[in-house]
Amino acid sequence: MFPDHEEQDFEMPQEIFVQKDPLICKFEKKGRHGKPVTLVEGFEGSADDLKNISKKIKTTLGIGGSEKDGVIIIQGDNRDRIMKILQDMGYKTKRVGG
């Protein structure tokens, strides 16, 4: 239609998610068959983002865990190490308990 008009690729601007409240890292010894776990609660993003964060923590620390109902469950008491990883990823964290 317009010979001197070049077609341009248009990319949708990527929406940047901002976490409003800090992620809460707490240690729990009861309720998981007596095994100690670290819980990361308060994530406000998508389920895929939660999965990616969980995977990053598990691979970095070389330990098992899962994510369920918006909570990341990591084996053992690893609050300090998990908080450091989350802070390096740009999240605010808050330590709860002991």
MDAnalysis code that builds the backbone (N, CA, C; Angstrom):
import MDAnalysis as mda
import numpy as np

u = mda.Universe.empty(294, n_residues=98, atom_resindex=np.repeat(np.arange(98), 3), trajectory=True)
u.add_TopologyAttr("name", ["N", "CA", "C"] * 98)
u.add_TopologyAttr("resid", np.arange(1, 99))
u.add_TopologyAttr("resname", ["MET", "PHE", "PRO", "ASP", "HIS", "GLU", "GLU", "GLN", "ASP", "PHE", "GLU", "MET", "PRO", "GLN", "GLU", "ILE", "PHE", "VAL", "GLN", "LYS", "ASP", "PRO", "LEU", "ILE", "CYS", "LYS", "PHE", "GLU", "LYS", "LYS", "GLY", "ARG", "HIS", "GLY", "LYS", "PRO", "VAL", "THR", "LEU", "VAL", "GLU", "GLY", "PHE", "GLU", "GLY", "SER", "ALA", "ASP", "ASP", "LEU", "LYS", "ASN", "ILE", "SER", "LYS", "LYS", "ILE", "LYS", "THR", "THR", "LEU", "GLY", "ILE", "GLY", "GLY", "SER", "GLU", "LYS", "ASP", "GLY", "VAL", "ILE", "ILE", "ILE", "GLN", "GLY", "ASP", "ASN", "ARG", "ASP", "ARG", "ILE", "MET", "LYS", "ILE", "LEU", "GLN", "ASP", "MET", "GLY", "TYR", "LYS", "THR", "LYS", "ARG", "VAL", "GLY", "GLY"])
u.atoms.positions = np.array([
    [0.817, -1.179, 0.000],
    [0.000, 0.000, 0.000],
    [0.868, 1.253, 0.000],
    [1.829, 1.291, 0.916],
    [2.780, 2.392, 0.954],
    [4.154, 1.827, 0.626],
    [4.676, 2.083, -0.568],
    [5.920, 1.445, -0.988],
    [7.129, 1.821, -0.129],
    [7.198, 3.023, 0.388],
    [8.366, 3.407, 1.179],
    [8.146, 3.185, 2.684],
    [7.041, 2.587, 3.032],
    [6.734, 2.325, 4.439],
    [7.151, 0.897, 4.802],
    [8.069, 0.775, 5.739],
    [8.526, -0.548, 6.161],
    [7.639, -1.066, 7.285],
    [7.415, -2.343, 7.246],
    [6.626, -2.955, 8.304],
    [7.519, -3.175, 9.527],
    [7.009, -2.809, 10.686],
    [7.795, -2.941, 11.906],
    [7.188, -4.009, 12.798],
    [8.068, -4.728, 13.477],
    [7.594, -5.697, 14.463],
    [7.212, -4.936, 15.725],
    [6.062, -5.268, 16.245],
    [5.607, -4.620, 17.474],
    [5.613, -5.642, 18.596],
    [6.307, -5.310, 19.674],
    [6.327, -6.202, 20.817],
    [5.530, -5.569, 21.944],
    [4.712, -6.398, 22.561],
    [3.964, -5.910, 23.712],
    [4.961, -5.641, 24.839],
    [4.814, -4.524, 25.520],
    [5.727, -4.290, 26.641],
    [5.489, -5.351, 27.714],
    [6.600, -5.870, 28.239],
    [6.475, -6.923, 29.231],
    [6.063, -6.308, 30.563],
    [5.028, -6.876, 31.146],
    [4.527, -6.359, 32.408],
    [5.496, -6.743, 33.516],
    [5.926, -5.759, 34.277],
    [6.866, -6.007, 35.354],
    [6.075, -6.164, 36.640],
    [6.240, -7.313, 37.279],
    [5.505, -7.605, 38.499],
    [6.278, -7.080, 39.695],
    [5.580, -6.419, 40.584],
    [6.200, -5.901, 41.797],
    [5.528, -6.556, 42.998],
    [6.321, -7.207, 43.817],
    [5.825, -7.844, 45.037],
    [5.633, -6.751, 46.086],
    [4.410, -6.604, 46.597],
    [4.114, -5.536, 47.554],
    [4.611, -5.859, 48.956],
    [4.292, -7.056, 49.450],
    [4.679, -7.456, 50.795],
    [5.891, -8.388, 50.723],
    [6.688, -8.427, 51.801],
    [7.846, -9.329, 51.782],
    [7.412, -10.786, 51.820],
    [8.246, -11.643, 51.250],
    [8.009, -13.079, 51.327],
    [8.394, -13.535, 52.737],
    [7.589, -14.381, 53.327],
    [7.810, -14.802, 54.703],
    [8.451, -16.189, 54.703],
    [9.631, -16.293, 55.321],
    [10.330, -17.564, 55.456],
    [10.181, -18.029, 56.891],
    [9.552, -19.183, 57.079],
    [9.415, -19.683, 58.436],
    [9.719, -21.166, 58.494],
    [10.105, -21.589, 59.682],
    [10.493, -22.971, 59.932],
    [9.346, -23.681, 60.619],
    [9.053, -24.891, 60.162],
    [7.965, -25.666, 60.749],
    [8.449, -27.090, 60.971],
    [8.240, -27.578, 62.181],
    [8.695, -28.929, 62.497],
    [7.541, -29.917, 62.584],
    [6.351, -29.436, 62.888],
    [5.208, -30.328, 63.056],
    [4.330, -30.296, 61.807],
    [3.558, -31.359, 61.618],
    [2.571, -31.351, 60.543],
    [3.050, -31.926, 59.228],
    [4.337, -32.149, 59.055],
    [4.877, -32.733, 57.818],
    [5.516, -34.078, 58.165],
    [4.753, -34.917, 58.839],
    [5.240, -36.223, 59.284],
    [6.445, -36.075, 60.204],
    [6.498, -34.981, 60.945],
    [7.571, -34.748, 61.906],
    [8.874, -34.281, 61.299],
    [8.893, -34.070, 59.998],
    [10.131, -33.639, 59.337],
    [10.181, -32.117, 59.253],
    [11.335, -31.543, 59.526],
    [11.448, -30.087, 59.466],
    [11.424, -29.565, 58.033],
    [10.702, -28.484, 57.812],
    [10.633, -27.851, 56.497],
    [10.694, -26.333, 56.655],
    [11.116, -25.667, 55.602],
    [11.073, -24.217, 55.532],
    [9.950, -23.848, 54.576],
    [9.076, -22.952, 55.013],
    [7.957, -22.504, 54.192],
    [8.219, -21.090, 53.714],
    [7.943, -20.824, 52.447],
    [8.018, -19.476, 51.888],
    [6.596, -19.108, 51.495],
    [6.040, -18.135, 52.194],
    [4.645, -17.739, 51.987],
    [4.558, -16.295, 51.536],
    [3.402, -15.938, 51.004],
    [3.124, -14.545, 50.679],
    [3.443, -14.141, 49.261],
    [3.716, -15.100, 48.358],
    [4.019, -14.746, 46.974],
    [2.730, -14.315, 46.275],
    [2.791, -13.214, 45.533],
    [1.609, -12.625, 44.918],
    [1.558, -12.774, 43.406],
    [2.511, -13.463, 42.819],
    [2.558, -13.577, 41.367],
    [1.826, -14.814, 40.851],
    [2.153, -15.194, 39.621],
    [1.487, -16.327, 38.974],
    [2.053, -17.655, 39.480],
    [1.328, -18.718, 39.198],
    [1.757, -20.060, 39.597],
    [3.056, -20.447, 38.890],
    [3.217, -20.013, 37.644],
    [4.450, -20.308, 36.909],
    [5.652, -19.613, 37.541],
    [5.464, -18.365, 37.971],
    [6.545, -17.642, 38.632],
    [6.915, -18.320, 39.946],
    [5.908, -18.775, 40.686],
    [6.150, -19.474, 41.944],
    [6.949, -20.753, 41.693],
    [6.593, -21.462, 40.639],
    [7.303, -22.692, 40.273],
    [8.758, -22.401, 39.917],
    [8.980, -21.307, 39.181],
    [10.341, -20.936, 38.795],
    [11.185, -20.575, 40.013],
    [10.599, -19.852, 40.961],
    [11.322, -19.491, 42.175],
    [11.660, -20.751, 42.965],
    [10.689, -21.644, 43.098],
    [10.904, -22.896, 43.817],
    [12.025, -23.704, 43.172],
    [12.014, -23.794, 41.862],
    [13.042, -24.552, 41.140],
    [14.418, -23.933, 41.349],
    [14.497, -22.613, 41.313],
    [15.774, -21.910, 41.524],
    [16.324, -22.230, 42.916],
    [15.463, -22.188, 43.937],
    [15.894, -22.476, 45.307],
    [16.371, -23.921, 45.414],
    [15.587, -24.849, 44.881],
    [15.917, -26.272, 45.000],
    [17.207, -26.628, 44.269],
    [17.403, -26.088, 43.076],
    [18.619, -26.420, 42.325],
    [19.850, -25.750, 42.927],
    [19.686, -24.533, 43.424],
    [20.816, -23.830, 44.032],
    [21.282, -24.539, 45.297],
    [20.329, -24.966, 46.126],
    [20.682, -25.614, 47.386],
    [20.873, -27.120, 47.247],
    [20.408, -27.696, 46.152],
    [20.543, -29.129, 45.940],
    [19.693, -29.948, 46.899],
    [18.503, -29.449, 47.220],
    [17.606, -30.141, 48.145],
    [16.214, -30.239, 47.538],
    [15.384, -31.076, 48.135],
    [14.045, -31.293, 47.624],
    [13.035, -30.320, 48.183],
    [11.893, -30.304, 47.562],
    [10.818, -29.443, 48.010],
    [9.695, -29.449, 46.995],
    [8.694, -28.634, 47.252],
    [7.551, -28.546, 46.346],
    [6.875, -27.201, 46.525],
    [5.848, -26.967, 45.722],
    [5.031, -25.765, 45.875],
    [3.579, -26.208, 45.850],
    [2.809, -25.675, 46.796],
    [1.422, -26.087, 46.921],
    [0.609, -24.930, 47.496],
    [-0.504, -24.614, 46.859],
    [-1.409, -23.557, 47.331],
    [-0.691, -22.233, 47.582],
    [0.231, -21.874, 46.704],
    [0.923, -20.593, 46.826],
    [2.024, -20.571, 47.859],
    [2.412, -21.730, 48.374],
    [3.464, -21.830, 49.386],
    [4.572, -22.728, 48.850],
    [5.816, -22.286, 49.009],
    [6.968, -23.109, 48.635],
    [7.400, -23.864, 49.886],
    [7.545, -25.175, 49.759],
    [7.947, -26.030, 50.877],
    [9.315, -26.612, 50.539],
    [10.314, -26.312, 51.369],
    [11.679, -26.773, 51.147],
    [12.103, -27.632, 52.334],
    [12.739, -28.750, 52.068],
    [13.147, -29.664, 53.133],
    [14.220, -29.037, 54.017],
    [14.077, -29.220, 55.326],
    [15.080, -28.771, 56.287],
    [14.936, -27.309, 56.666],
    [15.736, -26.904, 57.656],
    [15.737, -25.504, 58.100],
    [16.793, -24.756, 57.306],
    [16.371, -24.116, 56.232],
    [17.281, -23.401, 55.337],
    [16.859, -21.946, 55.170],
    [16.265, -21.375, 56.205],
    [15.713, -20.019, 56.075],
    [16.740, -18.999, 55.614],
    [17.910, -18.997, 56.241],
    [18.912, -17.979, 55.897],
    [19.383, -18.113, 54.454],
    [19.629, -19.331, 54.018],
    [20.104, -19.553, 52.648],
    [19.017, -19.205, 51.631],
    [17.772, -19.572, 51.937],
    [16.658, -19.264, 51.045],
    [16.431, -17.758, 50.971],
    [16.504, -17.082, 52.113],
    [16.317, -15.624, 52.125],
    [17.387, -14.939, 51.280],
    [18.624, -15.429, 51.326],
    [19.719, -14.850, 50.526],
    [19.422, -15.019, 49.035],
    [18.944, -16.213, 48.633],
    [18.620, -16.455, 47.221],
    [17.495, -15.524, 46.774],
    [16.447, -15.404, 47.590],
    [15.315, -14.545, 47.248],
    [15.733, -13.085, 47.158],
    [16.599, -12.647, 48.071],
    [17.074, -11.261, 48.040],
    [17.915, -11.008, 46.797],
    [18.720, -11.994, 46.396],
    [19.511, -11.866, 45.169],
    [18.608, -11.773, 43.941],
    [17.406, -12.381, 44.036],
    [16.439, -12.321, 42.933],
    [15.628, -11.029, 42.972],
    [15.818, -10.208, 44.012],
    [15.144, -8.913, 44.094],
    [13.910, -8.888, 44.956],
    [13.675, -9.933, 45.746],
    [12.501, -9.977, 46.619],
    [12.858, -9.529, 48.026],
    [11.914, -8.871, 48.672],
    [12.071, -8.560, 50.085],
    [11.645, -9.792, 50.873],
    [12.344, -10.057, 51.957],
    [12.020, -11.229, 52.760],
    [11.883, -10.855, 54.231],
    [11.207, -11.708, 54.956],
    [11.027, -11.516, 56.386],
    [11.147, -12.883, 57.049],
    [11.976, -12.955, 58.067],
    [12.180, -14.218, 58.786],
    [11.199, -14.276, 59.949],
    [10.514, -15.402, 60.063],
    [9.532, -15.581, 61.133],
    [9.945, -16.778, 61.973],
    [9.928, -16.598, 63.283],
    [10.250, -17.685, 64.207],
    [11.744, -17.851, 64.413],
    [12.094, -18.286, 65.605],
    [13.472, -18.602, 66.021],
    [14.508, -17.892, 65.342],
])
